[in-house]
Amino acid sequence: MNSPLNTVFLVLEKYGHLSDVLRSEFFPHLAKEYRVVVLTRWIDEEEAKWQGYYVNQNTIYQPIHVRYAWLWDTVSRYIRLYFIREHDSLATIQILDYGRIPNRWHRILMIIGSFIPARLLTVRRYTRIEKCIARPSREFRELVEKYQPRLILTAATGTSALEAEVIIFAKHVGIPTVAVEFNHDFPYSKSKTTRLPDYIFAWNHVMKREIERVMHYPEERVLVTGCLRYDHYINDRKYNRIPSRDAFLESKGLDPSKKTILWATPTPGIYKMRGEFLRTLVRLKREKLLMGDPNIFVRLHPIDVIGPYREYMDIPGLHIERSGRVVRGDEETPEYKVEMDKNDMVNMTATFLYCDVVVCHASTIVVEAALFDKPIVGMGFPEIPRRIYELENNKVLLERGVERLADTPEQLCTLVNQYLENPALDRKERRSVASEWAPFSDGLSYKRAVNAIGKIIGNS
């Protein structure tokens, strides 16, 4: 008789993580090795089937409430942001957190926080304070008693309410926690709001080194497993899921005989002038200043809105699309607007594969473009959004020469034309960055992650 499977809890809160975790190969592979209880705020068994999430005899979809929403969403957000100062030397903190103070109350908190010694209230110490305040809810204890999980997995490091609460609760009941999927700007961005899961799966050794340095993690607690969201780029091509170039571009209303510029739009909160930037691209195209009159393919950021681009929807030779299925309204919020399924992921692979130059603004897209050996032009104008290139994760890529920064519309035109004429320009730098930031080229990061989970359970 087969022994019963160990149980793990998988905690997800953001639509982007649903795409990266539930829609990837990671989740089915995990559910073959373990009984997986998926904890979200809204997905039950019926919703999971209706949405087409993976289901087998080992999966359980269990909605859960957030008991201490006021603590995570209000009190801790402000206290952590202004009173925890151990990471204030990071450019990311200075520019993103302190550089955009919304009102005088935030400014007062920042002034008060400036008197607190950096070593007094650290992320680790404040997480202990939260543990003293937030006792596990009855709902959580009943789920633990019912399913007896050996491990709790979160996507990110506890920066959202549900993840924060479950990580803190897990510390009470002695269940190890693991963060398995987060953005490439960690540990710089949101370093103050992490709840310090016991283990972290890093994309690469660069990220591992920085997590250990900035977040003071022991070396054995940060494991390099690869990036789950990059697996499909390799597997889509390996298993011939990609349409032909002509068929793909024609399906977008674009001319396959011409080269294609991909513009990956920035986030609304960072780059307000997105409509104006597209107007610049359209002007360069209409005035025949771009070599060969290339197609322009506009791919909206997952939290972007359609409004700034609506007037350009019917321009010949220009295609605008969202990255997935819309799951939220089209108003500006910091939350993901879309969720990607497997067809959307194949579409994304084809988009990178068949474009010729990528234009973007300080984004993970830089690494993805490098993976496909596509030349990258950074949006360095106007002046205020340009400061984002001073952030640690962006600055190092710029210094490595993987992208060239355009400071004016004229320079944008010049750089794009140089790359259209000579796509091999900066190829050495792109390959170097791709090999370091995405060191695994086998499409098996999901297997490495599941294997690492097994080792953690075996040692716990």
N, C-alpha and C positions, 0 to 999 in steps of 0.2 A: 504494500500500500504506500502510495506517495505521501510524504510528510506535508502538512499544510504550509502554504506559502507565508513568508513574512509579509507584514503589512507596512506600507508607507503612506503618509499623507502628502498630497501634492496641493499646495496652496497657490491660487492664481487670482489676480484681481484686475489686471489691465488687459484690454483687448489685444494689444501687441504681444503680450505673453501667451495669450491663447493661440495666436498664430504660430509663435516660435516653439511652443511646447506641445499643445494638444494637436496641432496640425502637422507636426514634424514626425520623423521616424522615431524620435526619442520615446514618445508616450506608448505606442504599441509595443516597442521593445521592452520598456519598463514593465508593462502590464503582462508580459509573458513570464517575467521573472518574479513578480511580486503582486500581491493584492494591492491595488492602488485606490485610495479614497481621495477623490478630487474635491477639495473644499473651495468653493467660491461663494459670492453673495447671492447668486441667482440661478445657477445651473443645477437642475435636478435630472433624474433619469430621463424624463420625457423631453425636456429641453435638449439634453445631450443627443438624443436620437434625432430630434427634429433639426438640429443644427448640423448633424452629420459628424459629430465627434466620434472618435474611436470608442467602441464598446465591445467588451468580451466578458467572459465569466469572472474575470478578476478585477473589473472596473466597477467602482461605485461613485456616483455623482451625488454629493451631499451639500446642499446650501447651508451656510452658517452665517450668523449675525455677528456684527462687530459690537461688542459691549461698551468699549471705552472710546467711542468715536470722538468725543470731546477732547480726550487726552491726546490722541494722535493727530487730529486735524487742526487743533487750535493751540492748546497750551504748549505741547512739545514743539510744534512747528516754530513758534516764536522764541521759546526759550532756547531750543537747540540752535536756531539760526543766529541769535544775537548774543547768547551767553556762553556757548561753547566756542572757544577761540583757539583751540589747538591746531586748527587747519587754516588759520587766517593768513598765513604766508602764501597760500596757494593763489595763483592768479585767478583760477576758476571761482574761488570764494569772493575775491575782491571785485570781480567783474559781474558775475551772475547774481550773487547774493547781496553784496553791499553796493553795487553800482546801480541798482534799480530799486531804491527805497520808495515805496508807493505813497506813503503819507507821513505826517508828523509823528504819529504814534509809533510807527516803526523806527523813525529817526530817534525818538526818545529811548526806545529799547536798545538801539544800537549804541547810543551814548552811555547808557547804564552798563551795557555789556563791556564797553571799552575799559572799565575799571576792574573787571574780573581777570585775575591772572590766568594765563593760558593753561597752566598746569593744574589749576584748581578744579575746574569743571570740564572734564574730558568726555569724549563720546562714551567710553567704557563706564565711567562713573555715573553719567546721566542715565545710561541704560540700566544700571543697578537701581537707581532711584525709581525709574519706571517700573521695574520688577517689584519694588516694595509697594507701589501704588496699585498696580493692576494685578489683581488676583484672578486666577483662571475662572472663567464663567462656568456655570453649571452645564451649559450646552457643550462646551469644549471637554469638560471632565467626563461627561457621559459618552462622548464620541471616543475618547481615549480608552475608557473602560470597555466599551463595546468592541472596538477594533484592535486594541493593543498594538499601536504602531511602533515599529523599531526605529523609524527615522521620519523626520518631517522635511519635505522639500519645498522651498519657495523659489520663485523665479528670480526676483531681485533680493536685496539685502535688508528688507524690512523698511523701505522708504515710503510705502503706502500703508493705509490704515489696517487692512486685514492681515497683511504680511507682518507688520509690526506687532500686532496683538498676538498672533499665533507664535511668533518667535519668543516673545516675552513669556507667554503661557508655557511654552515648551521648556524654558529654563526652570520654571517652577516644578514641573513633573519629571524633569531629568531625561527628556528625549532629545537626542542630537538633532541639529538643524543644518541644512545645506542650501546655499544659494546656487542655482544651476544655470541661470541665464539672465544677463543684464547688459547694459550698453557699454560701448567701448570707452566711454568717458569716466567710468569708475576706475579708481577710487577718488577721483578729483571732484566730480559733480556729485552732490548729495552725500558727501562724506560725513557731514554733520548729522544726517538723519538716518544713517544705517543703525540697525539694532544688533549688529555683530552676530550673525549666525555662526555656528561652531566651525563650519567648513565653507569654503568658497571654491567653485570650479572656475578657473580662469581660462580665457581664450588662448593665451600664449604666455611665454616666459617673460615678456616685457610687462604684461599686466600683472603676472604673479609677483614679480620683483617690486612693483609699485604698490600693490596691495599690502605686501609685507612691510614696506617702508612707511607708507602713509597711515595705514590702519593698525600697524603693530601686530600683525598676525604671525604666529609661529610658522616656520617654513612648511612643516608637515600638515598644516591646516589649509593650505592653498594648493589645489591640485590642477594641473594643466590637462584639460580634456578636449580642448578645441571649442569652436563656436557652433552651437546647434543650428543657428539660422543660416549658416553657410553650407551645411551638408547638401541641401537640395541643389545648389549651384553645380556641384560635382555630379550628383546622382541624376539630375535632369538630363545632363548630356550623356552620362554613362549609359542610361537606359533609353536613350533616343526619344525623350518626351517633347523635344523642341520642334516646332514647325520649321519649314525652310525660311530663309531670309525673305525671299520674295513674298511668300504667303503671309508671313508675319507683318511686314511693312504694309502690304496691300490691305490687310485687315484693319489697319489703323488709318487708312486713307492716305498713306504716304507713298512716295515714288521709289521703288526699289533700285532704280538706275542712279539715284543720288545718294550721297553720304548723309548721315544723320547725326545731328547734335542732340544729346540728351540733357535736358535741364531738370535736375532734381531740386524741387523747390525747398527753401528753408522753412523753419518753424515760424509761425506768425509772431510769437513773442520776441524773437531775436531779430527778424528782418521784416520790418513793416512795409517796405517799398517793393513788395513782390510784383504788384501790377505794373509799376513803373519799370522794373527790370525786364519783364516780358515785353513791354512796349519798346524797350531798347533792342531786344533781340529781333522783334518784328520789323523795326525800322532798318536794322542792318540787313535783314533779308530782303525787304522791299527795295532798298537802294542798291541791291546787288553787290554789297560789300563783303559778303561771306563767300568764300571760294566755292564755285560750283553750285550755288543756290541750294544749299543742303536742306533736308527736312529738319524740322524742329519738333522734338518729342518732349512734351512737358509731363513729368510725373510728379503728382502732388505728394508732399510729405503726409504721413498718416494723420497728423493733427491739423493739417492745413484745410482751408475752406475754399469753396469754388468761386466766391464773389469776385476777388481781384482779377480773375481770368475770364469771366463770362463773356466780355465783349470780343474776345479773340477766338471763340469756339469754332467759328465757321471760316477761318482764314485758310485758303488752300496751302498745302505743304506744312501745316502745323497741326499737331494732335495733342490734346490735353486729356489726361485720364487720372483717376484715383488709383491708389495702389491695391484696393480691395473693395469688399462689400461695405457699404455705409451702415454703421450700427448706431451712430449718434447724429444729432441734428447738426446743421451747418453753421452754427454760431461759433465764434472764437472762444475756445477753452483750451486748457493745457492737456486735455485728455485725447486719447486716440479716437479718431472718427471712423476708422475702418478695421475690419478683420480680414486677414488673408487666408484663403483655402489653398489646396494644392494646385488648382488651376491658376490662381493668382501668382503662386510661387514660380510655376513654369513660365508664366508671362514675364515675371521679373527677370528670370534667367535669360530669356530671349531678348528682353530689352537691353540688358548689358551686352549680350553677345553680338547683337546686330547694330548697336550704335557705334559711332566712330570717335566722338569726343564727348566727354562728360563735363558739364558745368554745374558746380554746386557751391554751397557755402558752409565750410567747416563742418563736415558731416561724416558719419560712418560710411557714407557713399564713397569717400576717398579710398578706403581700404577695399571696398567691393569693386570699384573701378580698377584698382591695381590688380586684383585677382583676375580680372578679364583682360589685363594689359591695355586698358583704354586710357588715353591721355586725359588729364584732368586740369581744368581751369577753375581757379577759385574766385569767388565774388568778393573783391576787395574794396568795393565802393558801395554806398557812400562811407564816410569815415567812421560813424558810430558802430555799425555792424562789423566793421573790419576788426574791431578790438577782440572779437571772438577768436581770432587767430592767435591771440596771446595766451589762450587757455592751454594748459599743459599738453593735453592729448592732441590738440590741433597744431600747436607750435612745433612739436617734435616731428610731425609728418611734413610740415612745410620745410623745416630745416633739412629733412632728408631728401628734399628735391623731388618728391613724388607728385607734386602739383605746382603749377605756376599761378601766381596771384595777379589778377587784373585790377589795377587801381582806377581805371577810367573806362568808359565805353569803347574808346579808341583802342586801348590796350587789350580789352576783351576781344575785339575783332582781330587784332594782330595775332594774339596767342592762338585763337581758334583756327585761324587760317594756317598758321605754322604747323599745327598738329594735323590739320586736314591734309596738308601737303606732305608731311613727314611723320606718320604715326609712330615711327620707331624712336622719335625724340623722347628722351628721359626713360626709355624702356628699362635700362639697367636699374634705375632708382625704383621704378614700379615693382620690378621683380624682387628686389631686395626687401622692400617693405612688405610685399605679399608673403614672402617666405618667413618673415619674422612675426607679422601680425596674424597670419593665418597659416601656421606651420604644417598643418595636416592637409594633405591633398587626396585623401582616400574617401571622403564623404562618410566617415564612420565616427564622428565625434559623439553621436548618440550612443554608440556601443561603449566608447571609452567612459562616458558619463555613467552609464548603468553599471559597468564593471567597477568604477570607483565607488559607487553607492554600495555595492556588495562588499567591498573591502572595509568601508566605514562601518557597516552593520556587523561584519565579522569581528571587528576590533572593539565594538562598543559593548 
